[in-house]
């Protein structure tokens, strides 16, 4: 059974460049056997420093997550900064 008809026609031609995969009950054990084993990480790679930035004009504070991949080196630039507005209340 094919599911190609479920793909957007604008991008379906990309499938011609990909190998066909049979993902049935019979083939999955062989596929899994060929996979690399999971990597055993020693622990958390980065620890977030969570801060709150004051919102403008009385708006709620915005949480700021700063991830430092090398906390042993203070003063180093952050590896990743993620900012997200707080969820809106139902009254908005």
C-alpha positions in Angstrom: 0.0 0.0 0.0 1.3 3.4 -0.9 0.7 6.7 0.9 2.2 8.9 -1.7 -1.2 10.4 -2.5 -1.1 11.9 1.0 1.9 14.1 0.2 1.4 17.6 -1.1 1.8 17.5 -4.9 4.2 20.5 -4.8 6.8 18.5 -2.9 5.9 14.9 -3.9 8.6 14.9 -6.6 11.3 15.0 -3.9 10.3 11.5 -2.9 11.7 10.2 -6.2 15.2 11.1 -4.9 14.7 9.1 -1.6 15.1 5.4 -1.3 11.9 3.4 -0.7 11.5 2.0 2.7 9.4 -0.9 3.7 8.4 -0.2 7.3 6.4 -3.4 8.1 6.5 -5.7 11.1 8.9 -8.0 9.2 11.5 -5.3 8.3 11.6 -3.3 11.5 13.9 -5.7 13.5 16.5 -5.6 10.7 16.3 -1.8 10.5 16.7 -1.5 14.2 19.6 -4.0 14.2 21.5 -1.7 11.8 21.0 1.4 13.9 23.8 2.9 16.0 23.4 2.3 19.8 22.2 5.4 21.7 24.9 7.7 23.0 25.4 7.6 26.8 25.7 11.3 27.8 27.5 11.9 31.1 24.8 14.4 32.3 23.1 17.6 31.3 25.0 19.4 28.6 23.7 22.9 29.4 22.0 24.2 32.5 19.5 27.0 32.0 19.7 30.3 33.9 16.1 31.4 34.0 15.5 35.1 34.4 12.4 37.4 34.1 12.5 40.5 32.0 10.0 43.1 33.0 7.1 43.5 30.5 6.4 46.9 28.9 3.6 49.1 30.1 2.4 46.8 32.9 2.5 43.6 30.8 3.6 40.4 32.6 7.3 39.6 32.8 8.8 37.6 30.0 10.8 34.5 31.0 14.3 34.4 29.5 16.2 31.1 29.5 19.9 31.4 29.0 21.7 28.1 28.3 25.5 28.1 29.0 27.2 25.0 27.6 30.4 25.7 29.6 29.5 27.1 33.1 33.1 26.6 34.2 34.1 29.5 32.0 32.3 32.5 33.5 32.0 35.6 31.3 31.7 33.4 28.2 28.9 34.2 25.7 25.7 32.3 26.2 25.3 29.3 23.9 21.6 29.8 23.5 19.0 32.4 24.6 15.3 31.5 24.4 12.6 34.0 25.1 8.9 33.3 25.1 6.0 35.5 26.0 3.8 34.1 28.8 0.5 32.6 27.8 -2.4 34.9 27.4 -5.3 34.7 29.8 -8.8 33.7 28.6 -9.8 37.4 29.1 -7.5 38.7 26.3 
